Amino acid sequence: MASSSNTLAEVLLSRRVQEMVVNGERPVSLYICRDEKDAQNAPISPLAPIPIIDLSLLSSSSTEEELQKLKSALCCWGCFQAINHGIPSSFLDEIQQVTREFFRQSMEEKKKYSKGVVEEMEGYGGDPSPEQGQFLDWQDRLLLTVYPHDLRVPKFWPQNPQSFSEILENYTCKMRMVTKLVSKSMAKSLHLEENCFLEQFGEGATLQARFNHYPCCQRPDMVLGLKPHSDGTGYTIILQDIEGLQILQNQQWLTVPTVPNALFILMGDQMEVYVHKYTTTVIKI
């Protein structure tokens, strides 16, 4: 039974969700995350009052106050909305626009950058087959390693739109600057040496870019674009253009509001361990 289910999952993952939508297909059972009754009774998730951190203040005379806000955000929420991060809103519009242009292309064009096999991570397609009993995500995505350069796989980098690679290269540089500032600020907020997290991750720390596309579904109440999970990374930086992302806080799912031009920064498993360790130590002292 498990074998046949996994085989079906692989068959489904070899097709794109966007194709199913174009063909007018309803989601099949492996995409269904709740039954009809649960879908009808599903509560509406309230908006989460995510802390907002002004990154420009982390290197100004108001540093200490903003560092305290950052520490509180890390300890109480494990995430925050970063504003005034130094990336022009016009450029954020560019990266979102070129992403939309990529997914609007024909399936034939997008499949030029498809993963070689279902279990592969990088490239265009869906995530690998889930664990037994888990449902499939209702999404298409493009996953690329963008840093270090020697880990890039050029065959997965889209040639169309023609501006894609140049814009992504620029975005990578800007994200590296943001991650350095955030890593140093997190360390200082926990009363640690400011470069300690950068040294832990190393100069060659891997940076990946993931572009998610959530095609319209005939039964959006019965599918999820991305199943509940935690990131095994240091942290994740999300540029939101739609409202739908949720976080689990005190056993309640809350919707992350979209803040214009903000970057939503979410602690991964690695950083959560550090935050818990060092905040506990500080409290004991």
Disulfide bonds with the S-S distance in Angstrom:
none
